[in-house]
Amino acid sequence: MDEVMDDRAHEEYLAAGFAAGDERCMEAVYRRWRPLVHSIAYRCLGDEREAEDVTQQVFLAAWNGRLRYRPGPGGLGAWITGITRHKVADALEARTRRARAAAAAAAAVRASPGTAGRPGGPALQEAEQVLDRVLVLGELARLPSEQRRVLHLAFYGDLTQTQIADRTGLPLGTVKSHMRRALHRLRRSLPSAEPATR
């Protein structure tokens, strides 16, 4: 009984520290609930990389939303599990969108007159460009929010790293770090553009 009380008291202590922004409590919360979050994500998605991405997103969302945490029947664990379900649903929805876009691009190739059996026709090139955009947007959506924001401001807002730091209030070193990690992750996840051999 004492162990149950000690465990409950420890969880309440962690939850209070977490909600107050104590980074040590956040680390302890991460260590305690990461295996559960990852297990739920992997069971629902069936993909290790997606499960790892969702796990990171869950704890980032929990940390960013910690001021909204209110102790409930299941405590902090139930709150984090709820965030996990939302992030898994988002990942499944993004997967469905990518599949639909890929199917639409393939259908455009099949429906285009005069391109059947002719590799490299205009419709095929257009479909490949659509697929490239879908892949890039899909991978961008899977980046942690701060990395995605920095890349968006750099490439779509045409801002320098210094301007991004001014705009976001982030230290310049943090902006550079987000940019480097995001680009590295995109390079690993996107297929390399190799010329087709004939």
C-alpha positions as CSV (number, residue, x, y, z in Angstrom):
1,M,0.0,0.0,0.0
2,D,2.8,2.4,0.9
3,E,4.5,1.6,-2.5
4,V,1.3,2.5,-4.3
5,M,1.0,5.8,-2.3
6,D,4.7,6.6,-3.0
7,D,4.2,5.9,-6.7
8,R,1.1,8.1,-6.8
9,A,2.9,10.9,-4.9
10,H,5.9,10.6,-7.2
11,E,3.7,10.9,-10.3
12,E,1.9,13.9,-8.8
13,Y,5.3,15.5,-8.1
14,L,6.4,14.8,-11.7
15,A,3.1,16.2,-13.1
16,A,3.3,19.3,-11.0
17,G,6.9,19.9,-12.0
18,F,6.2,19.2,-15.6
19,A,3.2,21.6,-15.7
20,A,5.5,24.3,-14.0
21,G,8.1,23.9,-16.8
22,D,10.8,22.0,-14.8
23,E,13.0,20.4,-17.4
24,R,14.2,17.7,-15.1
25,C,10.6,16.6,-14.5
26,M,10.1,16.6,-18.3
27,E,13.1,14.3,-18.7
28,A,11.6,12.0,-16.0
29,V,8.2,12.1,-17.7
30,Y,9.8,11.2,-21.0
31,R,11.7,8.3,-19.6
32,R,8.6,7.0,-17.8
33,W,6.0,7.2,-20.6
34,R,8.1,7.0,-23.7
35,P,7.9,3.2,-23.9
36,L,4.1,3.3,-23.7
37,V,3.7,6.1,-26.3
38,H,6.1,4.3,-28.7
39,S,4.3,1.0,-28.2
40,I,0.9,2.6,-29.0
41,A,2.2,4.4,-32.0
42,Y,4.0,1.3,-33.4
43,R,0.9,-0.9,-32.8
44,C,-1.3,1.5,-34.7
45,L,1.1,2.5,-37.5
46,G,3.2,-0.7,-38.0
47,D,6.2,1.4,-39.0
48,E,9.2,2.0,-36.7
49,R,10.2,5.4,-38.2
50,E,6.6,6.7,-38.1
51,A,6.2,5.5,-34.5
52,E,9.4,7.3,-33.5
53,D,8.3,10.5,-35.2
54,V,4.9,10.3,-33.5
55,T,6.7,9.7,-30.1
56,Q,8.7,12.8,-30.6
57,Q,5.7,14.8,-31.6
58,V,3.7,13.6,-28.6
59,F,6.3,14.8,-26.1
60,L,6.9,18.1,-27.9
61,A,3.1,18.7,-28.0
62,A,2.9,17.8,-24.3
63,W,5.7,20.1,-23.4
64,N,4.3,23.0,-25.5
65,G,0.8,22.4,-24.0
66,R,1.8,21.8,-20.4
67,L,0.0,24.8,-19.2
68,R,-3.3,23.2,-20.3
69,Y,-2.7,20.1,-18.3
70,R,-5.2,19.5,-15.5
71,P,-5.0,16.5,-13.2
72,G,-7.7,14.0,-14.1
73,P,-8.7,10.4,-13.2
74,G,-5.8,8.9,-15.1
75,G,-3.2,11.5,-14.2
76,L,-0.5,12.7,-16.5
77,G,-0.2,9.2,-18.1
78,A,-3.8,9.4,-19.4
79,W,-3.3,12.9,-20.7
80,I,-0.2,11.9,-22.6
81,T,-2.0,8.8,-23.9
82,G,-4.7,11.1,-25.2
83,I,-2.2,13.2,-27.1
84,T,-0.7,10.0,-28.5
85,R,-4.1,9.0,-30.0
86,H,-4.5,12.4,-31.6
87,K,-0.9,12.3,-33.1
88,V,-1.4,8.7,-34.4
89,A,-4.7,9.8,-36.0
90,D,-2.8,12.7,-37.6
91,A,-0.2,10.4,-38.9
92,L,-2.8,8.0,-40.4
93,E,-4.6,10.9,-42.0
94,A,-1.3,12.2,-43.5
95,R,-0.5,8.7,-44.8
96,T,-4.0,8.6,-46.5
97,R,-3.5,12.0,-48.1
98,R,-0.1,10.9,-49.5
99,A,-1.6,7.7,-50.9
100,R,-4.5,9.6,-52.5
101,A,-2.2,12.1,-54.1
102,A,0.0,9.4,-55.5
103,A,-3.0,7.5,-56.8
104,A,-4.3,10.8,-58.4
105,A,-0.9,11.4,-60.1
106,A,-0.8,7.8,-61.4
107,A,-4.4,8.2,-62.7
108,A,-3.4,11.4,-64.5
109,V,-0.7,9.5,-66.3
110,R,-3.1,6.7,-67.3
111,A,-5.8,9.1,-68.5
112,S,-3.5,11.3,-70.6
113,P,-4.1,10.7,-74.3
114,G,-1.1,9.6,-76.3
115,T,1.2,8.8,-73.5
116,A,0.4,5.1,-73.0
117,G,3.6,3.0,-73.5
118,R,5.7,6.2,-74.1
119,P,8.1,6.8,-71.2
120,G,9.0,10.3,-70.5
121,G,5.8,12.0,-71.9
122,P,4.7,15.4,-70.6
123,A,1.9,13.8,-68.4
124,L,4.4,11.4,-66.9
125,Q,6.8,14.3,-66.1
126,E,4.0,16.3,-64.6
127,A,2.9,13.3,-62.5
128,E,6.5,12.8,-61.3
129,Q,6.6,16.5,-60.2
130,V,3.4,16.1,-58.3
131,L,4.7,13.0,-56.6
132,D,8.0,14.9,-55.7
133,R,5.9,17.7,-54.2
134,V,3.8,15.2,-52.3
135,L,6.9,13.4,-50.9
136,V,8.5,16.7,-49.8
137,L,5.4,18.1,-48.2
138,G,4.8,14.7,-46.5
139,E,8.3,14.7,-45.1
140,L,8.0,18.3,-44.1
141,A,4.8,17.6,-42.2
142,R,6.6,14.9,-40.2
143,L,9.4,17.2,-39.0
144,P,9.1,18.6,-35.4
145,S,7.2,21.9,-35.5
146,E,10.1,24.2,-34.8
147,Q,12.3,22.6,-37.5
148,R,9.3,22.7,-40.0
149,R,8.8,26.4,-39.1
150,V,12.4,27.3,-39.7
151,L,12.5,25.5,-43.1
152,H,9.2,27.1,-44.1
153,L,10.5,30.6,-43.3
154,A,13.8,29.9,-45.1
155,F,12.4,28.4,-48.3
156,Y,8.9,29.9,-48.6
157,G,9.5,33.2,-46.8
158,D,13.0,33.6,-48.3
159,L,14.5,34.7,-45.0
160,T,18.1,34.4,-43.9
161,Q,18.9,32.5,-40.7
162,T,19.4,35.8,-38.9
163,Q,16.1,37.1,-40.1
164,I,14.4,33.9,-38.9
165,A,16.0,34.4,-35.5
166,D,14.6,37.9,-35.4
167,R,11.2,36.8,-36.5
168,T,10.8,33.9,-34.2
169,G,12.8,35.1,-31.2
170,L,14.9,32.0,-31.3
171,P,18.7,32.3,-30.7
172,L,20.6,32.2,-34.0
173,G,22.4,29.0,-32.9
174,T,19.1,27.3,-32.3
175,V,17.9,28.4,-35.8
176,K,21.0,27.0,-37.4
177,S,20.7,23.7,-35.4
178,H,17.0,23.3,-36.4
179,M,17.9,24.0,-40.0
180,R,20.8,21.5,-40.0
181,R,18.8,18.7,-38.4
182,A,15.8,19.3,-40.6
183,L,17.8,19.2,-43.8
184,H,19.7,16.1,-42.6
185,R,16.5,14.3,-41.9
186,L,15.0,15.3,-45.3
187,R,18.1,14.0,-47.1
188,R,17.8,10.7,-45.2
189,S,14.1,10.2,-45.8
190,L,13.6,11.4,-49.4
191,P,14.7,9.2,-52.3
192,S,17.8,10.4,-54.1
193,A,17.2,11.8,-57.5
194,E,19.2,9.5,-59.8
195,P,19.0,9.7,-63.5
196,A,17.0,6.9,-65.1
197,T,19.0,4.4,-67.1
198,R,17.7,3.2,-70.4
